[in-house]
Amino acid sequence: MTVKLFSPYSIKGVTLKNRIVMSPMCMYSSHNEDGHVQNWHRSHYTSRAVGQVGLIIVEATAVTPQGRISPYDLGIWSDEHVKGLQELVELAKEHGAKMGIQLAHAGRKAELEGEIIAPSALAFNEKSKTPKEMTKADIEQTVEAFKNGAERAKKAGFDVIELHGAHGYLLNEFLSPLSNKRTDEYGGNAENRYRILREVIDAVKTGWDGPLFVRVSANDYHEAGLTPEDYILFAKWMKEQGVDLIDVSSGAVVPARINVYPGYQVPFSETIKHGAGIDTGAVGLITTPIQAEEILQNDRADLVFLARELLRDPYWPRTAAKELGVEMEAPKQYQRGW
Ligand SMILES: Cc1cc2nc3c(=O)[nH]c(=O)nc-3n(C[C@H](O)[C@H](O)[C@H](O)COP(=O)(O)O)c2cc1C
């Protein structure tokens, strides 16, 4: 058997050395509340690069200050952010990892002082703030902010850009009829709810010709919400627009009870991959090498994203290689102990 987890994956001239992706994870560690990279980020991401992760996707990085989840999020709303991000990219690339960044806007889930914005003036739950309904000008500025973020990501040397369209943040809020009650061309039918994402993708692509991923929440877990089947249509549109891969997560657009178990989101990846004919990433309670290999061998996804397991074991790729009987090159400094 050829082990797929350790086979390379190429898109638009970028080759990942294996199919293991570090899923974006907020570190809330920009402790000066300015969105800048700190030592924590340098250690955290570089450790996973030393651990031989193929692609590291840097946490949700805000395209505007108002689009942060917390005051401690990383940011990319200013040219001043580029230098720190560039250092981070260089550190990780020294170890052969490719570097991605997740561009994000929190929408109504921003836990910040002052005004927050969303497609409709509906709070996420009773504890959260009611956002202001976005005007056309707000939408235009947000699209522009994603475009500028992508240009800065390019300057910083990232290999991959992922747009955060999941977990009930701004772009997801537009896609779901549960959070988008607009009556203009940005609300109503699927085409209208997709419009801002369409504009963001087009805007990003004016300055970015590298691999482009979009993370989606493929299930709202609500009878009036979206299902993986609904996402086939969005994924087809994304494919037409030149998106390379859909990173398939789920939930969090409205409060819901979710039955969570190993690989619970993998079937959604499978549905979108085969329904839209686009590459996908699977994520969510994938923890063992066998499980990751099964997903790839059965063509249920093209990449496997790991989050919490990589917090527990930054050298998980090494663990997986041992278990799957694959010879993996050690960083030369570690050869005596690998
Ligand atoms: C500490 C932490 C921070 C996270 N931050 C983000 C984020 O910035 N963007 C995102 O799309 N998902 C985020 N997630 C979700 C993960 O990327 C992943 O989808 C989720 O944890 C399920 O994968 P797992 O079971 O391997 O942990 C975060 C998860 C954790 C545990």
The ligand as an SDF file (V2000), in Angstrom:
LIG
                    3D

 31 33  0  0  0  0  0  0  0  0999 V2000
   -7.7250   26.7840   20.3190 C   0  0  0  0  0  0  0  0  0  0  0  0
   -8.5410   26.7040   19.0580 C   0  0  0  0  0  0  0  0  0  0  0  0
   -8.6360   27.8110   18.2240 C   0  0  0  0  0  0  0  0  0  0  0  0
   -9.3380   27.7320   17.0030 C   0  0  0  0  0  0  0  0  0  0  0  0
   -9.3190   28.8000   16.1530 N   0  0  0  0  0  0  0  0  0  0  0  0
   -9.8190   28.6680   14.8960 C   0  0  0  0  0  0  0  0  0  0  0  0
   -9.5860   29.6490   13.9080 C   0  0  0  0  0  0  0  0  0  0  0  0
   -8.8630   30.6330   14.1100 O   0  0  0  0  0  0  0  0  0  0  0  0
  -10.1470   29.4560   12.6840 N   0  0  0  0  0  0  0  0  0  0  0  0
  -10.8950   28.3360   12.3840 C   0  0  0  0  0  0  0  0  0  0  0  0
  -11.3820   28.2190   11.2680 O   0  0  0  0  0  0  0  0  0  0  0  0
  -11.0770   27.3710   13.2990 N   0  0  0  0  0  0  0  0  0  0  0  0
  -10.5390   27.4870   14.5320 C   0  0  0  0  0  0  0  0  0  0  0  0
  -10.6430   26.4550   15.4230 N   0  0  0  0  0  0  0  0  0  0  0  0
  -11.2490   25.1880   14.9630 C   0  0  0  0  0  0  0  0  0  0  0  0
  -10.1770   24.2290   14.4760 C   0  0  0  0  0  0  0  0  0  0  0  0
   -9.4640   24.7320   13.3650 O   0  0  0  0  0  0  0  0  0  0  0  0
  -10.7910   22.8610   14.1050 C   0  0  0  0  0  0  0  0  0  0  0  0
  -11.6560   23.0430   13.0220 O   0  0  0  0  0  0  0  0  0  0  0  0
  -11.5410   22.2320   15.2760 C   0  0  0  0  0  0  0  0  0  0  0  0
  -10.8000   22.3400   16.4800 O   0  0  0  0  0  0  0  0  0  0  0  0
  -11.8320   20.7540   15.0080 C   0  0  0  0  0  0  0  0  0  0  0  0
  -10.6440   20.0440   14.7570 O   0  0  0  0  0  0  0  0  0  0  0  0
   -9.9210   19.1340   15.8890 P   0  0  0  0  0  0  0  0  0  0  0  0
  -10.9380   18.1370   16.3520 O   0  0  0  0  0  0  0  0  0  0  0  0
   -8.7570   18.5000   15.1620 O   0  0  0  0  0  0  0  0  0  0  0  0
   -9.4950   20.0120   17.0160 O   0  0  0  0  0  0  0  0  0  0  0  0
   -9.9940   26.5350   16.6490 C   0  0  0  0  0  0  0  0  0  0  0  0
   -9.9350   25.4360   17.5280 C   0  0  0  0  0  0  0  0  0  0  0  0
   -9.2040   25.4950   18.7030 C   0  0  0  0  0  0  0  0  0  0  0  0
   -9.1210   24.2820   19.5770 C   0  0  0  0  0  0  0  0  0  0  0  0
  1  2  1  0
  2  3  1  0
  2 30  2  0
  3  4  2  0
  4  5  1  0
  4 28  1  0
  5  6  2  0
  6  7  1  0
  6 13  1  0
  7  8  2  0
  7  9  1  0
  9 10  1  0
 10 11  2  0
 10 12  1  0
 12 13  2  0
 13 14  1  0
 14 15  1  0
 14 28  1  0
 15 16  1  0
 16 17  1  0
 16 18  1  0
 18 19  1  0
 18 20  1  0
 20 21  1  0
 20 22  1  0
 22 23  1  0
 23 24  1  0
 24 25  2  0
 24 26  1  0
 24 27  1  0
 28 29  2  0
 29 30  1  0
 30 31  1  0
M  END
$$$$
